[in-house]
Amino acid sequence: MTSHENIIDVTEASFEFDVIQRSYEIPVVVDFWAPWCAPCRTLGPILEGLAVDPAYEFILAKINVDDNPGISIRFQVQGIPAVKAFRDGIVAAEFVGAQPAAKVVEFVKKLAPSPVENALREAKSMLVTRHWKEAEAAYRDILDEYPTETKAMINLACALLARGEGCEAVEFLKKCEDDQTFVRAERLRPFANYLCETSSNDFLADDLPPIEIQYRQTARLFERGNLEAALDGLMDVLRQDKRYRNGEVKRVLLGIFELLGDEDPLTQSYRRELASVLY
């Protein structure tokens, strides 16, 4: 068993979270090994020494291939030791066989985050802690220097949505077309469109039906930061008509859940309420 926070034992059950998901935040170096493998016993301590060295920022994930054959098959491990470095959910670099310490150091150094990655990490910390205005400014600074960085675009859109700025968020979401951001952008888009549509001063007309007036007025609650009351308003619209606007209300709610994140108490509570209303 490992005894340092930067060195973890990974199984097939924990691989998705410990390796794939964590690699979006920090490089994860996976060491495929086995107790009977002599070269593994040579390479392992070198990797472990680098993992605990504060000069290098990465997680070392150790996988016993005898106990976890499915992962070995998935990543076509033909011989051990095999080392695969994951960044942003995919293999970014790899080598097979025991290597001299200098070569391993060189391999790890190449995993160091770039200046834009460091900037993204700092901005993300503001987003996670809901410092929306500061996060917005940080992502704008990143895009000034790296105008095609889609991670900055989608997270800037999130900061804007959290502040009720739907129309500008829509424009940034349109640019999120790569594999890493497209799916998330599609989930956020209905909420962004909703805020944008209801942002004009004449969004309420005298001849609108009461349910439409309520639907539009609820957007004002989001703009004021009153999330719980706004969610209650949307749920009330759904109770009146589950298919209102061809299911748009449900898509708006799902977009809000995407913005808040699965672990947010509001997401968990209102997701359950949504299910009870619809089903």
C-alpha positions as a printed NumPy array, in Angstrom:
array([[  0.   ,   0.   ,   0.   ],
       [  1.136,   3.545,  -0.671],
       [  1.629,   6.105,   2.095],
       [  1.876,   9.493,   0.346],
       [ -1.002,  11.596,  -0.994],
       [  0.685,  11.878,  -4.404],
       [  1.043,   8.089,  -4.753],
       [ -2.171,   6.082,  -5.026],
       [ -3.097,   2.47 ,  -5.681],
       [ -5.685,   2.319,  -8.455],
       [ -8.089,  -0.444,  -9.402],
       [-10.434,  -0.959, -12.318],
       [-13.25 ,   0.368, -10.133],
       [-11.443,   3.589,  -9.197],
       [ -9.607,   4.224, -12.484],
       [-12.185,   6.554, -14.01 ],
       [-12.133,   8.932, -11.061],
       [ -8.537,   8.565,  -9.825],
       [ -6.944,   8.772, -13.269],
       [ -9.273,  10.108, -15.954],
       [-11.101,  12.74 , -13.918],
       [ -8.102,  13.842, -11.863],
       [ -6.015,  14.275, -14.998],
       [ -8.13 ,  17.307, -15.906],
       [ -6.686,  19.058, -12.851],
       [ -3.164,  17.627, -12.609],
       [ -1.085,  15.168, -14.697],
       [ -1.516,  11.556, -13.589],
       [  1.328,   9.122, -14.314],
       [  0.121,   5.518, -14.351],
       [  2.663,   2.812, -13.494],
       [  1.516,  -0.606, -14.738],
       [  3.478,  -3.139, -12.66 ],
       [  3.369,  -6.566, -11.007],
       [  5.045,  -7.962,  -7.878],
       [  6.995, -10.587,  -9.873],
       [  8.427,  -8.031, -12.341],
       [ 12.084,  -7.257, -11.559],
       [ 12.32 ,  -4.162, -13.838],
       [  9.205,  -2.84 , -12.099],
       [ 11.041,  -2.959,  -8.79 ],
       [ 13.765,  -0.82 , -10.354],
       [ 11.514,   1.75 , -11.99 ],
       [  8.933,   2.024,  -9.222],
       [ 11.145,   3.741,  -6.617],
       [ 12.345,   6.281,  -9.206],
       [  8.766,   7.286, -10.03 ],
       [  7.803,   7.332,  -6.368],
       [ 10.754,   9.551,  -5.479],
       [  9.713,  12.079,  -8.138],
       [  6.064,  11.955,  -7.08 ],
       [  6.888,  13.064,  -3.53 ],
       [  9.373,  15.712,  -4.717],
       [  7.665,  19.166,  -4.506],
       [  9.584,  20.218,  -7.634],
       [  7.274,  18.024,  -9.718],
       [  3.498,  18.257,  -9.838],
       [  1.861,  14.967, -10.721],
       [ -0.028,  12.062,  -9.198],
       [  1.522,   8.609,  -9.453],
       [ -1.165,   5.957,  -9.902],
       [  0.076,   2.386,  -9.476],
       [ -1.872,  -0.429, -11.129],
       [ -1.123,  -4.068, -10.414],
       [ -1.786,  -5.692, -13.802],
       [ -2.411,  -9.096, -12.236],
       [ -5.284,  -7.717, -10.167],
       [ -6.626,  -5.385, -12.867],
       [ -6.361,  -7.087, -16.255],
       [ -9.226,  -5.098, -17.76 ],
       [ -7.314,  -1.815, -17.57 ],
       [ -4.266,  -3.443, -19.164],
       [ -6.396,  -4.655, -22.066],
       [ -8.127,  -1.294, -22.426],
       [ -4.82 ,   0.539, -22.82 ],
       [ -3.047,  -2.224, -24.765],
       [ -0.323,  -2.88 , -22.215],
       [  1.865,  -5.535, -23.846],
       [  4.789,  -5.518, -21.42 ],
       [  5.656,  -4.137, -18.008],
       [  6.689,  -1.892, -16.537],
       [  4.576,   0.379, -18.724],
       [  4.131,   4.041, -17.888],
       [  1.361,   6.22 , -19.345],
       [  0.898,   9.885, -18.452],
       [ -2.66 ,  11.214, -18.612],
       [ -3.637,  14.833, -19.129],
       [ -7.172,  16.049, -19.802],
       [ -8.469,  12.501, -19.814],
       [ -6.171,  11.069, -22.496],
       [ -2.684,   9.556, -22.733],
       [ -0.269,  12.432, -23.356],
       [  3.033,  10.509, -23.141],
       [  4.231,   6.965, -22.428],
       [  7.146,   4.552, -22.355],
       [  7.707,   0.841, -21.781],
       [ 10.449,  -0.841, -19.791],
       [ 12.759,   0.332, -17.03 ],
       [ 14.503,   3.592, -17.885],
       [ 17.52 ,   5.363, -16.366],
       [ 16.618,   7.902, -13.7  ],
       [ 17.656,  10.808, -15.931],
       [ 15.269,   9.666, -18.662],
       [ 12.411,   9.344, -16.176],
       [ 13.102,  12.844, -14.855],
       [ 13.041,  14.187, -18.414],
       [  9.729,  12.396, -19.031],
       [  8.142,  13.906, -15.913],
       [  9.45 ,  17.405, -16.612],
       [  7.612,  17.459, -19.931],
       [  4.343,  17.025, -18.033],
       [  4.714,  20.346, -16.211],
       [  1.734,  22.633, -16.836],
       [  2.162,  25.393, -19.395],
       [  1.573,  29.068, -18.509],
       [ -1.959,  28.903, -19.902],
       [ -2.69 ,  25.775, -17.863],
       [ -1.51 ,  27.513, -14.707],
       [ -3.72 ,  30.497, -15.524],
       [ -6.697,  28.199, -16.163],
       [ -6.151,  26.442, -12.85 ],
       [ -6.076,  29.725, -10.943],
       [ -9.213,  30.971, -12.699],
       [-10.975,  27.662, -12.064],
       [-10.376,  28.028,  -8.324],
       [-12.299,  31.32 ,  -8.453],
       [-15.121,  29.68 , -10.401],
       [-15.385,  26.745,  -7.996],
       [-15.583,  29.058,  -4.993],
       [-18.235,  31.148,  -6.799],
       [-16.223,  34.319,  -7.01 ],
       [-18.029,  34.923, -10.296],
       [-16.818,  38.452, -11.003],
       [-13.18 ,  37.6  , -10.297],
       [-13.447,  34.423, -12.389],
       [-14.933,  36.393, -15.269],
       [-12.03 ,  38.861, -15.186],
       [ -9.468,  36.04 , -15.011],
       [-10.931,  34.2  , -18.001],
       [-11.111,  37.399, -20.012],
       [ -7.411,  37.951, -19.32 ],
       [ -6.643,  34.413, -20.525],
       [ -8.627,  34.922, -23.725],
       [ -6.84 ,  38.213, -24.381],
       [ -3.594,  36.242, -24.545],
       [ -4.944,  32.905, -25.821],
       [ -8.037,  33.799, -27.911],
       [ -8.72 ,  30.225, -29.071],
       [ -8.602,  28.579, -25.61 ],
       [-12.017,  26.91 , -25.419],
       [-11.652,  25.934, -21.745],
       [-11.494,  29.632, -20.936],
       [-14.48 ,  30.3  , -23.208],
       [-16.814,  27.794, -21.598],
       [-15.832,  28.725, -18.056],
       [-16.2  ,  32.409, -18.87 ],
       [-19.687,  31.55 , -20.13 ],
       [-20.371,  29.879, -16.766],
       [-19.231,  32.955, -14.85 ],
       [-21.441,  35.123, -17.053],
       [-24.468,  32.844, -16.609],
       [-24.01 ,  32.898, -12.84 ],
       [-24.292,  36.675, -13.038],
       [-27.335,  36.586, -15.33 ],
       [-25.474,  37.67 , -18.485],
       [-27.112,  35.243, -20.896],
       [-26.576,  36.962, -24.254],
       [-22.799,  37.246, -23.967],
       [-22.616,  33.699, -22.62 ],
       [-24.455,  32.486, -25.737],
       [-21.751,  33.959, -27.966],
       [-18.949,  32.191, -26.105],
       [-20.829,  28.883, -26.061],
       [-21.123,  29.04 , -29.854],
       [-17.33 ,  28.877, -30.084],
       [-17.03 ,  25.737, -27.927],
       [-16.867,  23.13 , -30.652],
       [-13.996,  20.853, -29.633],
       [-14.335,  17.455, -27.958],
       [-13.574,  18.794, -24.494],
       [-16.186,  21.554, -24.394],
       [-18.919,  20.831, -26.956],
       [-21.077,  18.503, -24.832],
       [-20.973,  20.804, -21.837],
       [-21.732,  23.831, -24.002],
       [-24.81 ,  22.062, -25.393],
       [-26.075,  21.456, -21.855],
       [-25.577,  25.088, -20.864],
       [-27.015,  26.599, -24.042],
       [-30.763,  26.36 , -23.154],
       [-30.171,  28.248, -19.899],
       [-28.093,  30.875, -21.704],
       [-30.765,  31.316, -24.384],
       [-33.444,  31.627, -21.694],
       [-31.585,  34.403, -19.869],
       [-30.817,  36.163, -23.133],
       [-34.391,  36.006, -24.395],
       [-35.796,  37.452, -21.185],
       [-33.191,  40.195, -20.746],
       [-34.863,  42.923, -22.832],
       [-36.851,  45.662, -21.128],
       [-40.008,  44.787, -23.083],
       [-39.888,  41.065, -22.308],
       [-43.357,  41.245, -20.738],
       [-46.297,  42.04 , -22.986],
       [-49.876,  42.621, -21.91 ],
       [-51.288,  39.78 , -23.981],
       [-49.043,  36.981, -22.635],
       [-50.657,  34.036, -20.805],
       [-49.962,  33.853, -17.058],
       [-47.661,  30.825, -17.359],
       [-45.456,  32.666, -19.852],
       [-45.317,  35.733, -17.642],
       [-44.217,  33.565, -14.717],
       [-41.631,  31.799, -16.864],
       [-40.116,  35.086, -17.979],
       [-40.272,  36.767, -14.595],
       [-38.38 ,  33.872, -13.038],
       [-35.337,  34.869, -15.066],
       [-35.168,  38.094, -13.083],
       [-34.601,  36.044,  -9.934],
       [-31.524,  34.454, -11.502],
       [-30.185,  37.854, -12.433],
       [-30.533,  38.941,  -8.805],
       [-28.74 ,  35.835,  -7.562],
       [-31.813,  34.304,  -5.921],
       [-31.193,  30.792,  -7.221],
       [-33.519,  28.856,  -4.949],
       [-36.513,  31.087,  -5.631],
       [-35.775,  30.94 ,  -9.367],
       [-35.591,  27.156,  -9.32 ],
       [-38.898,  27.064,  -7.43 ],
       [-40.408,  29.277, -10.137],
       [-39.296,  26.976, -12.947],
       [-40.535,  23.92 , -11.084],
       [-43.935,  25.597, -10.684],
       [-44.088,  26.213, -14.442],
       [-43.37 ,  22.519, -15.001],
       [-46.12 ,  21.495, -12.617],
       [-48.555,  23.53 , -14.694],
       [-47.345,  22.065, -18.008],
       [-44.648,  19.393, -18.189],
       [-44.164,  19.981, -21.904],
       [-44.316,  23.76 , -21.837],
       [-42.435,  25.274, -24.778],
       [-41.785,  21.754, -26.098],
       [-39.773,  20.727, -23.045],
       [-37.675,  23.895, -22.875],
       [-38.183,  24.356, -19.13 ],
       [-36.651,  20.956, -18.394],
       [-33.646,  21.777, -20.606],
       [-33.191,  25.104, -18.814],
       [-33.193,  23.319, -15.463],
       [-30.64 ,  20.796, -16.686],
       [-28.474,  23.695, -17.852],
       [-28.634,  25.207, -14.366],
       [-27.634,  21.861, -12.856],
       [-24.674,  21.761, -15.25 ],
       [-23.636,  25.225, -14.11 ],
       [-23.907,  24.413, -10.415],
       [-22.329,  20.941, -10.669],
       [-23.568,  17.527,  -9.59 ],
       [-22.295,  17.891,  -6.018],
       [-24.137,  21.134,  -5.321],
       [-26.955,  20.649,  -2.755],
       [-29.365,  22.645,  -4.934],
       [-28.616,  20.402,  -7.915],
       [-29.211,  17.263,  -5.882],
       [-32.426,  18.54 ,  -4.298],
       [-34.008,  19.971,  -7.43 ],
       [-32.906,  17.075,  -9.63 ],
       [-34.945,  14.794,  -7.377],
       [-37.868,  17.214,  -7.489],
       [-37.623,  17.388, -11.273],
       [-37.816,  13.618, -11.51 ],
       [-40.88 ,  13.54 ,  -9.246],
       [-42.669,  16.133, -11.367],
       [-41.857,  14.535, -14.72 ],
       [-42.238,  10.882, -13.814]])
